[in-house]
Amino acid sequence: MNIKKSHLLPWLGQRITAIIIAVLLPIHIIAIPFSDKKISFSFVSERLSHTEWLIIDILLLSACIYHGLNGLYSITIDFNPDKSISKGILFFLYLFGIMLTIYGILVLRRFVR
């Protein structure tokens, strides 16, 4: 079996983010129906004022972005593109992922009181 070390970290990252998503997404989804309040800006702001909810949401956001973009990259690698094309796609996905994460954190920050 010839496994390159360069493929180990994305593979491991995909598995770790899958576990994070599998644990945190139900918590994120189930927590709202168990409260007696309607979803509104003030409800979300109140929830995100607690540090643990903010950490959960930022971790979930980061895990989903990494998981999704790493999956897209894995799909493109299956088509065996030239090395320069795959590096260009990887660079674009890294840049896009960083931009999405920063934007998502800035949006979450708007809800914090």
C-alpha positions as CSV (number, residue, x, y, z in Angstrom):
1,M,0.0,0.0,0.0
2,N,1.5,3.3,-1.1
3,I,-0.1,6.1,0.9
4,K,1.5,9.5,0.5
5,K,2.0,11.5,3.7
6,S,0.6,14.6,1.9
7,H,-2.8,12.9,1.7
8,L,-2.9,11.8,5.4
9,L,-3.6,15.2,6.9
10,P,-6.6,16.1,4.7
11,W,-8.0,12.6,5.2
12,L,-7.6,12.9,8.9
13,G,-9.0,16.4,8.9
14,Q,-12.1,15.1,7.0
15,R,-12.7,12.4,9.7
16,I,-12.2,14.8,12.6
17,T,-14.5,17.5,11.2
18,A,-17.1,14.8,10.4
19,I,-17.0,13.8,14.1
20,I,-17.2,17.5,15.2
21,I,-20.2,18.1,12.9
22,A,-21.9,14.9,14.0
23,V,-21.7,16.0,17.6
24,L,-22.3,19.7,17.4
25,L,-24.9,19.9,14.7
26,P,-27.6,18.0,16.7
27,I,-26.8,20.2,19.7
28,H,-27.1,23.3,17.6
29,I,-30.4,22.2,16.0
30,I,-32.0,20.6,19.1
31,A,-31.2,23.4,21.5
32,I,-33.6,25.9,19.9
33,P,-36.9,23.8,19.9
34,F,-36.4,23.0,23.6
35,S,-36.5,26.7,24.5
36,D,-39.9,28.3,24.7
37,K,-38.9,31.4,22.7
38,K,-39.3,32.1,19.0
39,I,-36.2,32.6,16.9
40,S,-35.5,36.3,16.7
41,F,-32.4,38.5,16.7
42,S,-32.7,39.0,20.4
43,F,-33.0,35.3,21.1
44,V,-29.9,34.5,19.0
45,S,-28.1,37.5,20.5
46,E,-28.9,36.3,24.0
47,R,-27.7,32.7,23.2
48,L,-24.5,33.9,21.6
49,S,-23.7,36.1,24.6
50,H,-22.8,32.9,26.4
51,T,-19.2,32.0,25.5
52,E,-19.9,28.3,25.2
53,W,-22.6,28.8,22.5
54,L,-20.3,31.2,20.6
55,I,-17.5,28.6,20.7
56,I,-19.8,25.9,19.6
57,D,-21.1,28.0,16.6
58,I,-17.6,29.1,15.6
59,L,-16.3,25.5,15.8
60,L,-19.3,24.2,13.9
61,L,-18.9,26.9,11.2
62,S,-15.1,26.2,10.8
63,A,-15.7,22.4,10.7
64,C,-18.4,22.7,8.1
65,I,-16.4,24.9,5.9
66,Y,-13.3,22.7,6.1
67,H,-15.3,19.5,5.6
68,G,-17.1,20.9,2.6
69,L,-14.2,22.4,0.8
70,N,-11.9,19.5,1.5
71,G,-14.6,17.2,0.1
72,L,-14.7,19.4,-3.1
73,Y,-10.9,19.2,-3.4
74,S,-11.0,15.4,-2.9
75,I,-13.6,15.2,-5.7
76,T,-11.4,17.2,-8.1
77,I,-8.4,15.1,-7.3
78,D,-10.3,12.0,-8.3
79,F,-10.3,13.4,-11.9
80,N,-6.5,13.4,-11.8
81,P,-5.8,17.0,-13.0
82,D,-2.3,18.3,-13.7
83,K,-0.3,19.2,-10.7
84,S,-0.4,22.9,-11.4
85,I,-4.2,22.8,-11.8
86,S,-4.7,20.9,-8.5
87,K,-2.4,23.4,-6.7
88,G,-4.4,26.3,-8.2
89,I,-7.7,24.7,-7.1
90,L,-6.2,24.0,-3.6
91,F,-5.0,27.6,-3.3
92,F,-8.4,28.9,-4.4
93,L,-10.2,26.7,-1.9
94,Y,-7.9,27.7,1.0
95,L,-8.4,31.4,0.2
96,F,-12.2,30.9,-0.2
97,G,-12.4,28.9,3.1
98,I,-10.4,31.5,5.0
99,M,-12.7,34.3,3.6
100,L,-15.9,32.3,4.4
101,T,-14.6,31.6,8.0
102,I,-13.7,35.3,8.6
103,Y,-17.1,36.4,7.2
104,G,-19.0,33.9,9.3
105,I,-17.2,34.9,12.5
106,L,-17.9,38.6,11.7
107,V,-21.6,37.7,11.2
108,L,-21.7,35.8,14.5
109,R,-20.0,38.8,16.2
110,R,-22.8,41.1,15.1
111,F,-25.2,39.0,17.3
112,V,-23.0,39.3,20.4
113,R,-24.2,41.9,22.8
